Amino acid sequence: MTAHYKVHGDIAVITLDNPPVNGLGLATRQGIAHGMEQAQADAAVKAIVITGAGKAFSGGADIREFGSSKAMQEPNLNSVILLLEKSTKPVVAAIHTVVMGGGLELALGCHYRIAAPGTSVALPEVKLGLLPGGGGTQRLPRVLGIEPALNMIVSGEAIKSEMLAMLPGQKLFDAISASAESLAEEALAYARSVAATRPLPLVRDLPCKHPQGDAYFQFTRNMVGAMSKNYPAPLKCIDAVEAASKKKFEDGMATEREIFINLMWTSESRALRHLFLGERAASKIPDVPSTTPLREIKSIAVIGAGTMGGGIAMNFLNAGIAVKMLEMKQDALDRGLATIRKNYEAQVKKGKLKQDKYDQRMALLTTTLSYDDLGTTDMVIEAVFEEIGVKEAVFKELDRVMKPGAILATNTSTLDVNKIANFTKRPQDVVGLHFFSPANVMKLLEVVRGAKTALDVMATVMAVAKKIRKTAVVSGVCDGFIGNRMIEQYGRQGGFLLDEGCTPEQVDKAMEKFGMAMGPFRMGDLAGNDIGWAIRKRRSVERATMLYSKTADLLCEKGRFGQKTGAGWYDYLPGKRDAIPNAEVVKMIEDYRASKGITPRKISDEEIVQRLVFALVNEAAHILEEGIANKASDIDIAYIFGYGFPPYRGGPMLYADEVGLFNVVQAMHRFAKNPHDDANFWKPAPLLAKLAAEGKTFN
């Protein structure tokens, strides 16, 4: 059972018990309804309390049911709420810790609400491309007022219960308990105090008006519309709340329901729900049980105080974990330390970090020039130059000094983690932790599992990732892992497009219009074109037959490495990131094109997008069938959190599913006929071809 019924004297208590957040799935809804029937039938029961077990009142609906028959199967959420409203005995919601989405809507259907201090209150459905579908847009404005309620609904952000209790005229909470620990007893006492009250108050009966009416809602639409491009839900939230202010309650509910159903079938909502579930699924590794014991990580070491090493260190300092940072020269150590201080001081200046927190974080950081000082730390992460010989020297030193059981992690973005592990006598302790730059900002962490990496190492680093607020995606060992292996094909297609007639600006604009945070050439300038150049040089021996446009190499031969040199595919003014097209770069491309005997042609934005995105998809299909990635959603998560793929498209794999894999394969057949492209690459990966032929999808 996911809802328990127990009588305490003359008060019945229904406790939601559906870990981890007491989601309102079908079984839980049935349990609430059954408990209500028992309470109504028991003459000794004078009032009813609804609360949640564990660490939540309720986090809301089970989104895995969305779009399935279970979501509408009776009793659905609205039916349960109606059951509460129609109760002949007072129903008190005893709210604590988390009350969100359908959980808040359930509480709004109760006659009274008592909340513990520190409770996080939210209607976050907009983050899934939806609006509240259980009366939230109709009831919350009635208890909070239209403006604060609409702010909560449109933003989806959580607000603490004590803050909401301070709003003038609020009727959301009838009482705030003295503490979370005393909530249960106070709720029973409150229920007894209102047991004889009649008529029972209903939120639906409260007035809902705004003094400025049409003018307010139009102003809000202008503001929200400017900030919610590509996301239809925020503007629809305004429509629903406006209906609450202008229509009878039942008519407003009908409007909310119609909008909810329409939004649920939009591609944006499907993408955001996929992202929500995929992010949680990414943390689960099939052969690593949740009961796997974790290694203790109280302190870490970071090798390298450069941009990456400093950013990695900040993640751990932010989480309250002591960091010891090593460099070979004092001036490099001083520069790294100064950069960390500068980053934190900028946050303090902007009011994003309090001075005492800054002081606490810096107190956790120590530095050294000697490997011998690292031996007592629980984990070490190297962030040195991306060259296998350099990695070998580092890991042989780490093998010498680190204590038994310490985790040895490499931040390599492309190199063989198994080879690195074999530089030590403890390959079971070695793992890849590929942070993305800037490491203290980017959310993605690629966890690269070596052939001998121990299960408890995997469990530990996944837990550490969560502690430092990263979204971790597990990858097997291959050149480039998941993200960079795919981005190589993306970049190759960008180069071929230049050869055939595009400019960097045209390609970038097409991809940014599609929704990418930046196009491939602006991304190259940001990351450093010399990094890709070095990788291509290494791979030229290993993959002599792979075709590339030579334009990127010609650019690097001119010293145009990107933003760090003020010149790459574009020009950059000092201190600014604006990409300014450069005529010499365009001429360089034209000259190279002419040298290859290629007549330029007009290329549509649609072709640009398809070639770049489907290149990602085809390589990802190979990655899946090779077992490098556990599931398609892991690849989507990697690309959304690490490479700027638009969340409202759900990642490259879900986007391909939405387009239709049959259509993807047909487009690839067309690209294979292009004389200036790589026909071998455009042969669909076996998994992609199989799914397309069977009418199936990746997800």
Buried (B, 14 or more C-beta within 10 A) or exposed (E): EBBEBEBBEBBBBBBBBBEEBBBBBBBBBBBBBBBBEBBBEEEEBBBBBBBBBBEBBBBBBBBBBBBEEBBBEEBBBBBBBBBBBEBEBBBBBBBBBBBBBBBBBBBBBBBBBBBBBEBBBBBBBBBBBBBBBBBBBBBBBBBBBBBBBBEBBBBBEBBBBBEBBEBEEBBBBBBBBEEBEEBBEBBBEBBBBBBEEEEBBBBBEEEBEBEEEEEBBEEBBEEBEEEBEEBBBBBBBBBBBBBBBBBEBEEBBBBBBEBBEEBBEBBBBBBBBBBBBBBEEBBEBEEBEEEBEEBEBEBBBBBBBBBBBBBBBBBBBBBEBBBBBBBEEEEBBEBBBEBBBEBBEEEBEEEEBEEEBBEEBEEBBEBBEEBEBBBEBBBBBBBBEBEEEEBBEBBEBBBEBBEEBBBBBBBBBBBBBBBBBBBBEBBBBBBBBBBBBEBBEBBBBBBBBBEBBBBBBBBBBBBBBBBBEBBBBBBBBBBBBBBBBBBBBBBBBBBBBBBBBBBBBBBBBBBBEBBBBBBBBBBBBBBBBBBBBBBBEBBEEEEEEBBBBBBBBBBBEEEBBBBBBBBBBBBBEEEEEEBEBBEEBBEBBBEBBEEEEBEBEEBEBEBBBBBBBBBBBBBBBBBBBEEBBBBBBBBBBBBBBBBBBBBBBBBBBBBBBBBEBEBBBEBBEEBBEBEBBBEEBBBBBEBBBBBBEEEEBBB
